[in-house]
Amino acid sequence: MTPTEVRQFLSLARCGFINTENNFIQHHDGLMSDEAFHSSLEGARFQASFPGLRAAWRQSRGAYGKRFTDFFDPLVESGANAPTDPMRDWRAALSAETKKLP
């Protein structure tokens, strides 16, 4: 990746982290239902399965509140153990959808 692409990626990752932190705060303050919060966490868990997102979190985690980082660090670390092969998964999903075509 070029330096510009790295900055773009880190900016995009930061948007996701800010969104997750916002959801965390809203849930903590009783402004978001458990269901909505847990749904957002599933998205974060999926993202944490990608090494680039985990690296971006390590690089930027100092920009977030302590309560959130204490909560989010284990979620990010758990992503390191998630088996993922995005291309294989994409091909399988695409193949399943293609079979549904008339």
C-alpha positions as CSV (number, residue, x, y, z in Angstrom):
1,M,0.0,0.0,0.0
2,T,1.1,3.5,-0.7
3,P,1.4,6.0,2.2
4,T,-1.8,7.6,0.9
5,E,-3.6,4.3,0.9
6,V,-2.5,3.6,4.4
7,R,-3.8,7.0,5.6
8,Q,-7.1,6.3,3.7
9,F,-7.4,2.9,5.3
10,L,-6.6,4.2,8.8
11,S,-9.2,6.9,8.4
12,L,-11.8,4.4,7.3
13,A,-11.0,2.1,10.2
14,R,-11.2,5.1,12.6
15,C,-14.7,5.8,11.4
16,G,-15.7,2.3,12.3
17,F,-14.0,2.5,15.7
18,I,-15.7,5.9,16.4
19,N,-19.1,4.4,15.5
20,T,-18.5,1.4,17.8
21,E,-17.4,3.7,20.6
22,N,-20.5,5.8,20.1
23,N,-22.7,2.7,20.2
24,F,-20.9,1.6,23.4
25,I,-21.5,4.9,25.1
26,Q,-25.2,5.1,23.9
27,H,-25.8,1.6,25.2
28,H,-24.1,2.3,28.5
29,D,-26.3,5.4,28.9
30,G,-29.5,3.5,28.1
31,L,-30.0,5.1,24.8
32,M,-29.5,1.9,22.7
33,S,-31.2,-1.4,23.1
34,D,-29.3,-4.6,23.9
35,E,-30.3,-6.0,20.6
36,A,-29.0,-3.0,18.6
37,F,-25.8,-2.9,20.6
38,H,-25.1,-6.6,20.2
39,S,-25.8,-6.4,16.5
40,S,-23.1,-3.6,16.2
41,L,-20.7,-5.8,18.2
42,E,-21.1,-8.6,15.7
43,G,-20.0,-6.3,13.0
44,A,-17.0,-5.2,15.0
45,R,-16.1,-8.9,15.7
46,F,-16.2,-9.6,12.0
47,Q,-13.9,-6.6,11.3
48,A,-11.6,-7.8,14.0
49,S,-11.0,-11.0,12.1
50,F,-8.9,-8.9,9.6
51,P,-5.3,-8.2,10.6
52,G,-5.4,-4.7,9.1
53,L,-8.2,-3.7,11.3
54,R,-6.4,-5.0,14.4
55,A,-3.3,-3.2,13.4
56,A,-5.3,0.0,12.9
57,W,-6.8,-0.4,16.4
58,R,-3.4,-0.8,18.0
59,Q,-2.3,2.4,16.2
60,S,-5.2,4.5,17.2
61,R,-6.6,3.1,20.5
62,G,-5.1,6.0,22.5
63,A,-7.7,8.3,20.9
64,Y,-10.6,6.6,22.7
65,G,-11.9,6.6,26.3
66,K,-10.5,4.1,28.8
67,R,-13.8,2.4,29.4
68,F,-14.2,1.7,25.7
69,T,-10.6,0.5,25.2
70,D,-10.9,-1.8,28.2
71,F,-14.1,-3.2,26.6
72,F,-12.9,-3.3,23.0
73,D,-9.4,-4.6,23.4
74,P,-10.5,-8.2,24.2
75,L,-12.9,-8.1,21.3
76,V,-10.1,-7.1,18.9
77,E,-7.8,-9.7,20.3
78,S,-10.4,-12.4,19.9
79,G,-10.4,-11.6,16.2
80,A,-6.8,-12.8,15.9
81,N,-8.2,-16.3,16.5
82,A,-11.0,-16.2,13.9
83,P,-10.2,-18.2,10.8
84,T,-10.8,-16.1,7.8
85,D,-10.2,-16.4,4.1
86,P,-12.1,-13.5,2.6
87,M,-11.7,-14.7,-1.0
88,R,-12.8,-18.3,-0.2
89,D,-15.8,-17.0,1.7
90,W,-16.7,-14.5,-1.1
91,R,-16.5,-17.2,-3.8
92,A,-18.7,-19.6,-1.7
93,A,-21.3,-16.9,-1.1
94,L,-21.2,-15.8,-4.7
95,S,-21.6,-19.4,-5.9
96,A,-24.5,-20.0,-3.6
97,E,-26.3,-16.9,-4.9
98,T,-25.5,-17.7,-8.5
99,K,-27.2,-21.1,-8.2
100,K,-30.4,-19.3,-7.3
101,L,-30.5,-17.5,-10.7
102,P,-33.1,-18.8,-13.2
